[in-house]
Amino acid sequence: MYTVPIYDARKVDANFYELVLNVDQLDRVNREIPVGSCVVIAYTLNTWGKTLPVNVSFNVKWVMVLGIPRR
């Protein structure tokens, strides 16, 4: 089983492209992300099969939290 890393970018003042390139330098989130949060999800998409319907898999690589709802 693979654990998807969740990174916290809420208090980082940097260019988004720099964050993406250095995502593993951000602090990790070790709790559930609230519903309604704004996140970036990095994933790969794979397809296989020669006939329709084609099989598709989405593989989440990491998640970056940009903001969470106020309480």
N, CA, C, O and CB atoms as a CASP TS submission, in Angstrom:
PFRMAT TS
TARGET T0000
AUTHOR 0000-0000-0000
METHOD Language model
MODEL 1
PARENT N/A
ATOM      1  N   MET     1       0.845  -1.186   0.000  1.00  0.00           N
ATOM      2  CA  MET     1       0.000   0.000   0.000  1.00  0.00           C
ATOM      3  C   MET     1       0.886   1.243   0.000  1.00  0.00           C
ATOM      4  O   MET     1       1.909   1.285   0.684  1.00  0.00           O
ATOM      5  CB  MET     1      -0.959   0.001   1.225  1.00  0.00           C
ATOM      6  N   TYR     2       0.494   2.238  -0.759  1.00  0.00           N
ATOM      7  CA  TYR     2       1.266   3.465  -0.915  1.00  0.00           C
ATOM      8  C   TYR     2       0.591   4.594  -0.139  1.00  0.00           C
ATOM      9  O   TYR     2      -0.617   4.793  -0.260  1.00  0.00           O
ATOM     10  CB  TYR     2       1.411   3.841  -2.414  1.00  0.00           C
ATOM     11  N   THR     3       1.365   5.330   0.655  1.00  0.00           N
ATOM     12  CA  THR     3       0.856   6.491   1.364  1.00  0.00           C
ATOM     13  C   THR     3       1.139   7.734   0.537  1.00  0.00           C
ATOM     14  O   THR     3       2.286   7.997   0.174  1.00  0.00           O
ATOM     15  CB  THR     3       1.486   6.606   2.775  1.00  0.00           C
ATOM     16  N   VAL     4       0.102   8.494   0.242  1.00  0.00           N
ATOM     17  CA  VAL     4       0.254   9.710  -0.550  1.00  0.00           C
ATOM     18  C   VAL     4       0.720  10.833   0.366  1.00  0.00           C
ATOM     19  O   VAL     4       0.036  11.147   1.340  1.00  0.00           O
ATOM     20  CB  VAL     4      -1.080  10.090  -1.263  1.00  0.00           C
ATOM     21  N   PRO     5       1.871  11.450   0.080  1.00  0.00           N
ATOM     22  CA  PRO     5       2.327  12.558   0.917  1.00  0.00           C
ATOM     23  C   PRO     5       1.467  13.805   0.696  1.00  0.00           C
ATOM     24  O   PRO     5       1.105  14.134  -0.434  1.00  0.00           O
ATOM     25  CB  PRO     5       3.801  12.874   0.626  1.00  0.00           C
ATOM     26  N   ILE     6       1.148  14.490   1.795  1.00  0.00           N
ATOM     27  CA  ILE     6       0.383  15.734   1.749  1.00  0.00           C
ATOM     28  C   ILE     6       1.284  16.830   2.305  1.00  0.00           C
ATOM     29  O   ILE     6       1.771  16.739   3.432  1.00  0.00           O
ATOM     30  CB  ILE     6      -0.971  15.625   2.564  1.00  0.00           C
ATOM     31  N   TYR     7       1.498  17.868   1.497  1.00  0.00           N
ATOM     32  CA  TYR     7       2.400  18.959   1.863  1.00  0.00           C
ATOM     33  C   TYR     7       1.616  20.224   2.166  1.00  0.00           C
ATOM     34  O   TYR     7       0.579  20.480   1.555  1.00  0.00           O
ATOM     35  CB  TYR     7       3.412  19.221   0.744  1.00  0.00           C
ATOM     36  N   ASP     8       2.112  21.014   3.110  1.00  0.00           N
ATOM     37  CA  ASP     8       1.446  22.233   3.552  1.00  0.00           C
ATOM     38  C   ASP     8       2.136  23.454   2.949  1.00  0.00           C
ATOM     39  O   ASP     8       3.278  23.762   3.289  1.00  0.00           O
ATOM     40  CB  ASP     8       1.439  22.322   5.093  1.00  0.00           C
ATOM     41  N   ALA     9       1.434  24.149   2.048  1.00  0.00           N
ATOM     42  CA  ALA     9       1.992  25.344   1.408  1.00  0.00           C
ATOM     43  C   ALA     9       1.234  26.599   1.824  1.00  0.00           C
ATOM     44  O   ALA     9       1.378  27.642   1.187  1.00  0.00           O
ATOM     45  CB  ALA     9       1.963  25.196  -0.117  1.00  0.00           C
ATOM     46  N   ARG    10       0.425  26.516   2.887  1.00  0.00           N
ATOM     47  CA  ARG    10      -0.430  27.643   3.270  1.00  0.00           C
ATOM     48  C   ARG    10       0.348  28.879   3.697  1.00  0.00           C
ATOM     49  O   ARG    10      -0.092  29.996   3.422  1.00  0.00           O
ATOM     50  CB  ARG    10      -1.342  27.229   4.383  1.00  0.00           C
ATOM     51  N   LYS    11       1.460  28.722   4.345  1.00  0.00           N
ATOM     52  CA  LYS    11       2.193  29.883   4.879  1.00  0.00           C
ATOM     53  C   LYS    11       3.505  30.138   4.144  1.00  0.00           C
ATOM     54  O   LYS    11       4.371  30.852   4.650  1.00  0.00           O
ATOM     55  CB  LYS    11       2.476  29.682   6.359  1.00  0.00           C
ATOM     56  N   VAL    12       3.655  29.570   2.976  1.00  0.00           N
ATOM     57  CA  VAL    12       4.882  29.734   2.205  1.00  0.00           C
ATOM     58  C   VAL    12       4.702  30.879   1.217  1.00  0.00           C
ATOM     59  O   VAL    12       3.723  30.927   0.472  1.00  0.00           O
ATOM     60  CB  VAL    12       5.256  28.420   1.466  1.00  0.00           C
ATOM     61  N   ASP    13       5.650  31.790   1.221  1.00  0.00           N
ATOM     62  CA  ASP    13       5.617  32.931   0.301  1.00  0.00           C
ATOM     63  C   ASP    13       6.643  32.675  -0.796  1.00  0.00           C
ATOM     64  O   ASP    13       7.791  33.111  -0.709  1.00  0.00           O
ATOM     65  CB  ASP    13       5.910  34.289   1.050  1.00  0.00           C
ATOM     66  N   ALA    14       6.207  31.963  -1.823  1.00  0.00           N
ATOM     67  CA  ALA    14       7.114  31.618  -2.922  1.00  0.00           C
ATOM     68  C   ALA    14       6.305  31.495  -4.205  1.00  0.00           C
ATOM     69  O   ALA    14       5.082  31.360  -4.172  1.00  0.00           O
ATOM     70  CB  ALA    14       7.886  30.293  -2.626  1.00  0.00           C
ATOM     71  N   ASN    15       6.982  31.543  -5.304  1.00  0.00           N
ATOM     72  CA  ASN    15       6.400  31.338  -6.613  1.00  0.00           C
ATOM     73  C   ASN    15       5.862  29.908  -6.690  1.00  0.00           C
ATOM     74  O   ASN    15       6.530  28.970  -6.257  1.00  0.00           O
ATOM     75  CB  ASN    15       7.442  31.611  -7.735  1.00  0.00           C
ATOM     76  N   PHE    16       4.655  29.741  -7.241  1.00  0.00           N
ATOM     77  CA  PHE    16       4.041  28.415  -7.314  1.00  0.00           C
ATOM     78  C   PHE    16       4.928  27.413  -8.035  1.00  0.00           C
ATOM     79  O   PHE    16       5.032  26.264  -7.606  1.00  0.00           O
ATOM     80  CB  PHE    16       2.699  28.500  -8.009  1.00  0.00           C
ATOM     81  N   TYR    17       5.562  27.820  -9.111  1.00  0.00           N
ATOM     82  CA  TYR    17       6.405  26.906  -9.874  1.00  0.00           C
ATOM     83  C   TYR    17       7.608  26.447  -9.055  1.00  0.00           C
ATOM     84  O   TYR    17       8.050  25.306  -9.188  1.00  0.00           O
ATOM     85  CB  TYR    17       6.875  27.573 -11.166  1.00  0.00           C
ATOM     86  N   GLU    18       8.140  27.330  -8.206  1.00  0.00           N
ATOM     87  CA  GLU    18       9.229  26.930  -7.307  1.00  0.00           C
ATOM     88  C   GLU    18       8.734  25.917  -6.287  1.00  0.00           C
ATOM     89  O   GLU    18       9.444  24.969  -5.951  1.00  0.00           O
ATOM     90  CB  GLU    18       9.822  28.157  -6.590  1.00  0.00           C
ATOM     91  N   LEU    19       7.507  26.118  -5.792  1.00  0.00           N
ATOM     92  CA  LEU    19       6.940  25.174  -4.828  1.00  0.00           C
ATOM     93  C   LEU    19       6.797  23.781  -5.440  1.00  0.00           C
ATOM     94  O   LEU    19       7.136  22.777  -4.814  1.00  0.00           O
ATOM     95  CB  LEU    19       5.574  25.674  -4.331  1.00  0.00           C
ATOM     96  N   VAL    20       6.295  23.740  -6.662  1.00  0.00           N
ATOM     97  CA  VAL    20       6.088  22.446  -7.316  1.00  0.00           C
ATOM     98  C   VAL    20       7.412  21.718  -7.523  1.00  0.00           C
ATOM     99  O   VAL    20       7.496  20.504  -7.333  1.00  0.00           O
ATOM    100  CB  VAL    20       5.376  22.635  -8.661  1.00  0.00           C
ATOM    101  N   LEU    21       8.437  22.456  -7.910  1.00  0.00           N
ATOM    102  CA  LEU    21       9.733  21.829  -8.156  1.00  0.00           C
ATOM    103  C   LEU    21      10.407  21.357  -6.866  1.00  0.00           C
ATOM    104  O   LEU    21      11.233  20.445  -6.895  1.00  0.00           O
ATOM    105  CB  LEU    21      10.645  22.799  -8.884  1.00  0.00           C
ATOM    106  N   ASN    22      10.057  21.976  -5.735  1.00  0.00           N
ATOM    107  CA  ASN    22      10.672  21.630  -4.452  1.00  0.00           C
ATOM    108  C   ASN    22       9.626  21.197  -3.431  1.00  0.00           C
ATOM    109  O   ASN    22       9.761  21.480  -2.241  1.00  0.00           O
ATOM    110  CB  ASN    22      11.469  22.816  -3.910  1.00  0.00           C
ATOM    111  N   VAL    23       8.597  20.521  -3.891  1.00  0.00           N
ATOM    112  CA  VAL    23       7.484  20.165  -3.017  1.00  0.00           C
ATOM    113  C   VAL    23       7.930  19.337  -1.813  1.00  0.00           C
ATOM    114  O   VAL    23       7.345  19.455  -0.736  1.00  0.00           O
ATOM    115  CB  VAL    23       6.438  19.402  -3.803  1.00  0.00           C
ATOM    116  N   ASP    24       8.933  18.520  -1.973  1.00  0.00           N
ATOM    117  CA  ASP    24       9.389  17.672  -0.864  1.00  0.00           C
ATOM    118  C   ASP    24      10.085  18.472   0.235  1.00  0.00           C
ATOM    119  O   ASP    24      10.401  17.912   1.285  1.00  0.00           O
ATOM    120  CB  ASP    24      10.332  16.601  -1.386  1.00  0.00           C
ATOM    121  N   GLN    25      10.334  19.775   0.020  1.00  0.00           N
ATOM    122  CA  GLN    25      10.933  20.624   1.045  1.00  0.00           C
ATOM    123  C   GLN    25       9.878  21.229   1.975  1.00  0.00           C
ATOM    124  O   GLN    25      10.223  21.783   3.019  1.00  0.00           O
ATOM    125  CB  GLN    25      11.746  21.733   0.392  1.00  0.00           C
ATOM    126  N   LEU    26       8.602  21.130   1.607  1.00  0.00           N
ATOM    127  CA  LEU    26       7.521  21.668   2.433  1.00  0.00           C
ATOM    128  C   LEU    26       7.247  20.757   3.624  1.00  0.00           C
ATOM    129  O   LEU    26       7.578  19.571   3.609  1.00  0.00           O
ATOM    130  CB  LEU    26       6.243  21.848   1.599  1.00  0.00           C
ATOM    131  N   ASP    27       6.625  21.345   4.671  1.00  0.00           N
ATOM    132  CA  ASP    27       6.212  20.550   5.822  1.00  0.00           C
ATOM    133  C   ASP    27       5.121  19.579   5.396  1.00  0.00           C
ATOM    134  O   ASP    27       4.317  19.883   4.514  1.00  0.00           O
ATOM    135  CB  ASP    27       5.718  21.457   6.978  1.00  0.00           C
ATOM    136  N   ARG    28       5.098  18.408   6.028  1.00  0.00           N
ATOM    137  CA  ARG    28       4.080  17.406   5.743  1.00  0.00           C
ATOM    138  C   ARG    28       2.873  17.620   6.644  1.00  0.00           C
ATOM    139  O   ARG    28       3.011  18.073   7.780  1.00  0.00           O
ATOM    140  CB  ARG    28       4.645  15.986   5.927  1.00  0.00           C
ATOM    141  N   VAL    29       1.701  17.297   6.140  1.00  0.00           N
ATOM    142  CA  VAL    29       0.458  17.343   6.894  1.00  0.00           C
ATOM    143  C   VAL    29       0.147  15.925   7.334  1.00  0.00           C
ATOM    144  O   VAL    29       0.103  15.015   6.506  1.00  0.00           O
ATOM    145  CB  VAL    29      -0.715  17.954   6.049  1.00  0.00           C
ATOM    146  N   ASN    30      -0.068  15.729   8.619  1.00  0.00           N
ATOM    147  CA  ASN    30      -0.344  14.389   9.143  1.00  0.00           C
ATOM    148  C   ASN    30      -1.718  14.322   9.785  1.00  0.00           C
ATOM    149  O   ASN    30      -1.904  13.668  10.811  1.00  0.00           O
ATOM    150  CB  ASN    30       0.725  13.980  10.155  1.00  0.00           C
ATOM    151  N   ARG    31      -2.676  15.002   9.176  1.00  0.00           N
ATOM    152  CA  ARG    31      -4.052  14.964   9.663  1.00  0.00           C
ATOM    153  C   ARG    31      -4.983  15.063   8.460  1.00  0.00           C
ATOM    154  O   ARG    31      -4.546  15.326   7.340  1.00  0.00           O
ATOM    155  CB  ARG    31      -4.328  16.118  10.689  1.00  0.00           C
ATOM    156  N   GLU    32      -6.257  14.851   8.706  1.00  0.00           N
ATOM    157  CA  GLU    32      -7.234  14.917   7.628  1.00  0.00           C
ATOM    158  C   GLU    32      -7.393  16.360   7.149  1.00  0.00           C
ATOM    159  O   GLU    32      -7.387  17.296   7.949  1.00  0.00           O
ATOM    160  CB  GLU    32      -8.592  14.348   8.090  1.00  0.00           C
ATOM    161  N   ILE    33      -7.531  16.521   5.853  1.00  0.00           N
ATOM    162  CA  ILE    33      -7.717  17.840   5.255  1.00  0.00           C
ATOM    163  C   ILE    33      -9.217  18.155   5.280  1.00  0.00           C
ATOM    164  O   ILE    33     -10.017  17.333   4.834  1.00  0.00           O
ATOM    165  CB  ILE    33      -7.141  17.893   3.782  1.00  0.00           C
ATOM    166  N   PRO    34      -9.618  19.332   5.794  1.00  0.00           N
ATOM    167  CA  PRO    34     -11.050  19.661   5.882  1.00  0.00           C
ATOM    168  C   PRO    34     -11.718  19.727   4.508  1.00  0.00           C
ATOM    169  O   PRO    34     -11.095  20.094   3.512  1.00  0.00           O
ATOM    170  CB  PRO    34     -11.235  20.993   6.600  1.00  0.00           C
ATOM    171  N   VAL    35     -12.981  19.367   4.482  1.00  0.00           N
ATOM    172  CA  VAL    35     -13.781  19.488   3.266  1.00  0.00           C
ATOM    173  C   VAL    35     -13.830  20.954   2.861  1.00  0.00           C
ATOM    174  O   VAL    35     -13.980  21.829   3.714  1.00  0.00           O
ATOM    175  CB  VAL    35     -15.219  18.917   3.473  1.00  0.00           C
ATOM    176  N   GLY    36     -13.706  21.225   1.582  1.00  0.00           N
ATOM    177  CA  GLY    36     -13.740  22.595   1.078  1.00  0.00           C
ATOM    178  C   GLY    36     -12.372  23.235   0.970  1.00  0.00           C
ATOM    179  O   GLY    36     -12.268  24.407   0.606  1.00  0.00           O
ATOM    180  N   SER    37     -11.318  22.489   1.280  1.00  0.00           N
ATOM    181  CA  SER    37      -9.957  23.017   1.181  1.00  0.00           C
ATOM    182  C   SER    37      -9.560  23.177  -0.278  1.00  0.00           C
ATOM    183  O   SER    37     -10.115  22.526  -1.163  1.00  0.00           O
ATOM    184  CB  SER    37      -8.958  22.097   1.909  1.00  0.00           C
ATOM    185  N   CYS    38      -8.589  24.054  -0.515  1.00  0.00           N
ATOM    186  CA  CYS    38      -8.030  24.250  -1.850  1.00  0.00           C
ATOM    187  C   CYS    38      -6.699  23.510  -1.902  1.00  0.00           C
ATOM    188  O   CYS    38      -5.799  23.788  -1.110  1.00  0.00           O
ATOM    189  CB  CYS    38      -7.851  25.779  -2.186  1.00  0.00           C
ATOM    190  N   VAL    39      -6.574  22.571  -2.832  1.00  0.00           N
ATOM    191  CA  VAL    39      -5.360  21.759  -2.919  1.00  0.00           C
ATOM    192  C   VAL    39      -4.930  21.615  -4.376  1.00  0.00           C
ATOM    193  O   VAL    39      -5.713  21.830  -5.302  1.00  0.00           O
ATOM    194  CB  VAL    39      -5.584  20.366  -2.281  1.00  0.00           C
ATOM    195  N   VAL    40      -3.680  21.251  -4.546  1.00  0.00           N
ATOM    196  CA  VAL    40      -3.144  20.860  -5.848  1.00  0.00           C
ATOM    197  C   VAL    40      -2.867  19.373  -5.753  1.00  0.00           C
ATOM    198  O   VAL    40      -2.255  18.913  -4.789  1.00  0.00           O
ATOM    199  CB  VAL    40      -1.841  21.682  -6.237  1.00  0.00           C
ATOM    200  N   ILE    41      -3.309  18.626  -6.738  1.00  0.00           N
ATOM    201  CA  ILE    41      -3.090  17.177  -6.738  1.00  0.00           C
ATOM    202  C   ILE    41      -2.233  16.823  -7.941  1.00  0.00           C
ATOM    203  O   ILE    41      -2.604  17.088  -9.084  1.00  0.00           O
ATOM    204  CB  ILE    41      -4.445  16.393  -6.766  1.00  0.00           C
ATOM    205  N   ALA    42      -1.080  16.222  -7.669  1.00  0.00           N
ATOM    206  CA  ALA    42      -0.201  15.759  -8.744  1.00  0.00           C
ATOM    207  C   ALA    42      -0.488  14.277  -8.978  1.00  0.00           C
ATOM    208  O   ALA    42      -0.476  13.475  -8.044  1.00  0.00           O
ATOM    209  CB  ALA    42       1.318  15.999  -8.393  1.00  0.00           C
ATOM    210  N   TYR    43      -0.744  13.928 -10.233  1.00  0.00           N
ATOM    211  CA  TYR    43      -1.079  12.550 -10.538  1.00  0.00           C
ATOM    212  C   TYR    43      -0.533  12.152 -11.904  1.00  0.00           C
ATOM    213  O   TYR    43      -0.175  12.992 -12.729  1.00  0.00           O
ATOM    214  CB  TYR    43      -2.589  12.345 -10.489  1.00  0.00           C
ATOM    215  N   THR    44      -0.485  10.854 -12.106  1.00  0.00           N
ATOM    216  CA  THR    44      -0.183  10.327 -13.432  1.00  0.00           C
ATOM    217  C   THR    44      -1.429   9.619 -13.939  1.00  0.00           C
ATOM    218  O   THR    44      -2.233   9.113 -13.155  1.00  0.00           O
ATOM    219  CB  THR    44       1.053   9.358 -13.403  1.00  0.00           C
ATOM    220  N   LEU    45      -1.578   9.588 -15.231  1.00  0.00           N
ATOM    221  CA  LEU    45      -2.715   8.957 -15.869  1.00  0.00           C
ATOM    222  C   LEU    45      -2.195   7.864 -16.789  1.00  0.00           C
ATOM    223  O   LEU    45      -1.312   8.102 -17.613  1.00  0.00           O
ATOM    224  CB  LEU    45      -3.575   9.992 -16.648  1.00  0.00           C
ATOM    225  N   ASN    46      -2.738   6.686 -16.645  1.00  0.00           N
ATOM    226  CA  ASN    46      -2.333   5.568 -17.489  1.00  0.00           C
ATOM    227  C   ASN    46      -3.562   4.946 -18.134  1.00  0.00           C
ATOM    228  O   ASN    46      -4.622   4.849 -17.515  1.00  0.00           O
ATOM    229  CB  ASN    46      -1.552   4.512 -16.673  1.00  0.00           C
ATOM    230  N   THR    47      -3.409   4.530 -19.376  1.00  0.00           N
ATOM    231  CA  THR    47      -4.473   3.815 -20.066  1.00  0.00           C
ATOM    232  C   THR    47      -3.906   2.522 -20.634  1.00  0.00           C
ATOM    233  O   THR    47      -2.717   2.429 -20.940  1.00  0.00           O
ATOM    234  CB  THR    47      -5.101   4.689 -21.188  1.00  0.00           C
ATOM    235  N   TRP    48      -4.768   1.536 -20.769  1.00  0.00           N
ATOM    236  CA  TRP    48      -4.343   0.299 -21.394  1.00  0.00           C
ATOM    237  C   TRP    48      -5.566  -0.403 -21.988  1.00  0.00           C
ATOM    238  O   TRP    48      -6.704  -0.162 -21.585  1.00  0.00           O
ATOM    239  CB  TRP    48      -3.613  -0.615 -20.372  1.00  0.00           C
ATOM    240  N   GLY    49      -5.304  -1.249 -22.925  1.00  0.00           N
ATOM    241  CA  GLY    49      -6.361  -1.967 -23.622  1.00  0.00           C
ATOM    242  C   GLY    49      -6.422  -1.531 -25.074  1.00  0.00           C
ATOM    243  O   GLY    49      -6.160  -0.372 -25.396  1.00  0.00           O
ATOM    244  N   LYS    50      -6.771  -2.465 -25.949  1.00  0.00           N
ATOM    245  CA  LYS    50      -6.805  -2.177 -27.385  1.00  0.00           C
ATOM    246  C   LYS    50      -8.212  -1.920 -27.893  1.00  0.00           C
ATOM    247  O   LYS    50      -8.390  -1.391 -28.990  1.00  0.00           O
ATOM    248  CB  LYS    50      -6.194  -3.319 -28.156  1.00  0.00           C
ATOM    249  N   THR    51      -9.215  -2.292 -27.102  1.00  0.00           N
ATOM    250  CA  THR    51     -10.588  -2.099 -27.550  1.00  0.00           C
ATOM    251  C   THR    51     -11.347  -1.250 -26.538  1.00  0.00           C
ATOM    252  O   THR    51     -10.955  -1.135 -25.377  1.00  0.00           O
ATOM    253  CB  THR    51     -11.293  -3.455 -27.757  1.00  0.00           C
ATOM    254  N   LEU    52     -12.426  -0.667 -27.001  1.00  0.00           N
ATOM    255  CA  LEU    52     -13.261   0.140 -26.108  1.00  0.00           C
ATOM    256  C   LEU    52     -14.104  -0.773 -25.241  1.00  0.00           C
ATOM    257  O   LEU    52     -14.572  -1.793 -25.746  1.00  0.00           O
ATOM    258  CB  LEU    52     -14.163   1.109 -26.911  1.00  0.00           C
ATOM    259  N   PRO    53     -14.322  -0.484 -24.008  1.00  0.00           N
ATOM    260  CA  PRO    53     -13.804   0.677 -23.291  1.00  0.00           C
ATOM    261  C   PRO    53     -12.349   0.464 -22.882  1.00  0.00           C
ATOM    262  O   PRO    53     -11.952  -0.642 -22.515  1.00  0.00           O
ATOM    263  CB  PRO    53     -14.661   0.966 -22.056  1.00  0.00           C
ATOM    264  N   VAL    54     -11.567   1.527 -22.951  1.00  0.00           N
ATOM    265  CA  VAL    54     -10.167   1.498 -22.555  1.00  0.00           C
ATOM    266  C   VAL    54     -10.095   1.613 -21.032  1.00  0.00           C
ATOM    267  O   VAL    54     -10.870   2.357 -20.430  1.00  0.00           O
ATOM    268  CB  VAL    54      -9.358   2.645 -23.248  1.00  0.00           C
ATOM    269  N   ASN    55      -9.181   0.891 -20.414  1.00  0.00           N
ATOM    270  CA  ASN    55      -8.980   0.972 -18.969  1.00  0.00           C
ATOM    271  C   ASN    55      -8.161   2.209 -18.634  1.00  0.00           C
ATOM    272  O   ASN    55      -7.230   2.557 -19.361  1.00  0.00           O
ATOM    273  CB  ASN    55      -8.282  -0.301 -18.436  1.00  0.00           C
ATOM    274  N   VAL    56      -8.505   2.872 -17.536  1.00  0.00           N
ATOM    275  CA  VAL    56      -7.824   4.088 -17.106  1.00  0.00           C
ATOM    276  C   VAL    56      -7.501   3.972 -15.625  1.00  0.00           C
ATOM    277  O   VAL    56      -8.317   3.494 -14.837  1.00  0.00           O
ATOM    278  CB  VAL    56      -8.691   5.349 -17.387  1.00  0.00           C
ATOM    279  N   SER    57      -6.296   4.416 -15.250  1.00  0.00           N
ATOM    280  CA  SER    57      -5.953   4.504 -13.825  1.00  0.00           C
ATOM    281  C   SER    57      -5.350   5.876 -13.548  1.00  0.00           C
ATOM    282  O   SER    57      -4.537   6.381 -14.322  1.00  0.00           O
ATOM    283  CB  SER    57      -4.958   3.368 -13.409  1.00  0.00           C
ATOM    284  N   PHE    58      -5.763   6.469 -12.432  1.00  0.00           N
ATOM    285  CA  PHE    58      -5.222   7.742 -11.960  1.00  0.00           C
ATOM    286  C   PHE    58      -4.401   7.434 -10.723  1.00  0.00           C
ATOM    287  O   PHE    58      -4.932   6.889  -9.755  1.00  0.00           O
ATOM    288  CB  PHE    58      -6.360   8.796 -11.655  1.00  0.00           C
ATOM    289  N   ASN    59      -3.126   7.768 -10.732  1.00  0.00           N
ATOM    290  CA  ASN    59      -2.239   7.482  -9.616  1.00  0.00           C
ATOM    291  C   ASN    59      -1.801   8.783  -8.966  1.00  0.00           C
ATOM    292  O   ASN    59      -1.018   9.534  -9.548  1.00  0.00           O
ATOM    293  CB  ASN    59      -1.016   6.666 -10.080  1.00  0.00           C
ATOM    294  N   VAL    60      -2.302   9.061  -7.755  1.00  0.00           N
ATOM    295  CA  VAL    60      -1.978  10.293  -7.053  1.00  0.00           C
ATOM    296  C   VAL    60      -0.545  10.188  -6.527  1.00  0.00           C
ATOM    297  O   VAL    60      -0.196   9.230  -5.838  1.00  0.00           O
ATOM    298  CB  VAL    60      -2.988  10.562  -5.891  1.00  0.00           C
ATOM    299  N   LYS    61       0.279  11.186  -6.861  1.00  0.00           N
ATOM    300  CA  LYS    61       1.686  11.205  -6.439  1.00  0.00           C
ATOM    301  C   LYS    61       1.863  11.985  -5.146  1.00  0.00           C
ATOM    302  O   LYS    61       2.552  11.527  -4.234  1.00  0.00           O
ATOM    303  CB  LYS    61       2.569  11.811  -7.536  1.00  0.00           C
ATOM    304  N   TRP    62       1.235  13.179  -5.057  1.00  0.00           N
ATOM    305  CA  TRP    62       1.278  13.993  -3.845  1.00  0.00           C
ATOM    306  C   TRP    62       0.157  15.007  -3.885  1.00  0.00           C
ATOM    307  O   TRP    62      -0.452  15.246  -4.927  1.00  0.00           O
ATOM    308  CB  TRP    62       2.643  14.697  -3.691  1.00  0.00           C
ATOM    309  N   VAL    63      -0.111  15.613  -2.706  1.00  0.00           N
ATOM    310  CA  VAL    63      -1.126  16.653  -2.567  1.00  0.00           C
ATOM    311  C   VAL    63      -0.471  17.841  -1.877  1.00  0.00           C
ATOM    312  O   VAL    63       0.299  17.664  -0.933  1.00  0.00           O
ATOM    313  CB  VAL    63      -2.378  16.141  -1.761  1.00  0.00           C
ATOM    314  N   MET    64      -0.772  19.059  -2.343  1.00  0.00           N
ATOM    315  CA  MET    64      -0.258  20.286  -1.725  1.00  0.00           C
ATOM    316  C   MET    64      -1.451  21.120  -1.268  1.00  0.00           C
ATOM    317  O   MET    64      -2.301  21.487  -2.080  1.00  0.00           O
ATOM    318  CB  MET    64       0.654  21.099  -2.724  1.00  0.00           C
ATOM    319  N   VAL    65      -1.518  21.420   0.028  1.00  0.00           N
ATOM    320  CA  VAL    65      -2.616  22.212   0.573  1.00  0.00           C
ATOM    321  C   VAL    65      -2.279  23.688   0.408  1.00  0.00           C
ATOM    322  O   VAL    65      -1.239  24.155   0.871  1.00  0.00           O
ATOM    323  CB  VAL    65      -2.876  21.862   2.071  1.00  0.00           C
ATOM    324  N   LEU    66      -3.187  24.429  -0.269  1.00  0.00           N
ATOM    325  CA  LEU    66      -3.006  25.868  -0.464  1.00  0.00           C
ATOM    326  C   LEU    66      -3.840  26.677   0.521  1.00  0.00           C
ATOM    327  O   LEU    66      -3.452  27.784   0.893  1.00  0.00           O
ATOM    328  CB  LEU    66      -3.370  26.258  -1.893  1.00  0.00           C
ATOM    329  N   GLY    67      -4.965  26.146   0.942  1.00  0.00           N
ATOM    330  CA  GLY    67      -5.821  26.856   1.885  1.00  0.00           C
ATOM    331  C   GLY    67      -6.901  25.950   2.441  1.00  0.00           C
ATOM    332  O   GLY    67      -7.316  24.988   1.795  1.00  0.00           O
ATOM    333  N   ILE    68      -7.354  26.267   3.654  1.00  0.00           N
ATOM    334  CA  ILE    68      -8.445  25.527   4.272  1.00  0.00           C
ATOM    335  C   ILE    68      -9.533  26.516   4.666  1.00  0.00           C
ATOM    336  O   ILE    68      -9.236  27.687   4.904  1.00  0.00           O
ATOM    337  CB  ILE    68      -7.951  24.712   5.508  1.00  0.00           C
ATOM    338  N   PRO    69     -10.797  26.069   4.740  1.00  0.00           N
ATOM    339  CA  PRO    69     -11.891  26.975   5.084  1.00  0.00           C
ATOM    340  C   PRO    69     -11.738  27.516   6.514  1.00  0.00           C
ATOM    341  O   PRO    69     -11.214  26.841   7.400  1.00  0.00           O
ATOM    342  CB  PRO    69     -13.243  26.255   4.931  1.00  0.00           C
ATOM    343  N   ARG    70     -12.206  28.739   6.705  1.00  0.00           N
ATOM    344  CA  ARG    70     -12.217  29.318   8.054  1.00  0.00           C
ATOM    345  C   ARG    70     -13.376  28.716   8.827  1.00  0.00           C
ATOM    346  O   ARG    70     -14.404  28.351   8.257  1.00  0.00           O
ATOM    347  CB  ARG    70     -12.331  30.878   8.007  1.00  0.00           C
ATOM    348  N   ARG    71     -13.195  28.622  10.103  1.00  0.00           N
ATOM    349  CA  ARG    71     -14.271  28.078  10.957  1.00  0.00           C
ATOM    350  C   ARG    71     -15.118  29.161  11.515  1.00  0.00           C
ATOM    351  O   ARG    71     -16.065  28.887  12.252  1.00  0.00           O
ATOM    352  CB  ARG    71     -13.708  27.257  12.088  1.00  0.00           C
TER
END
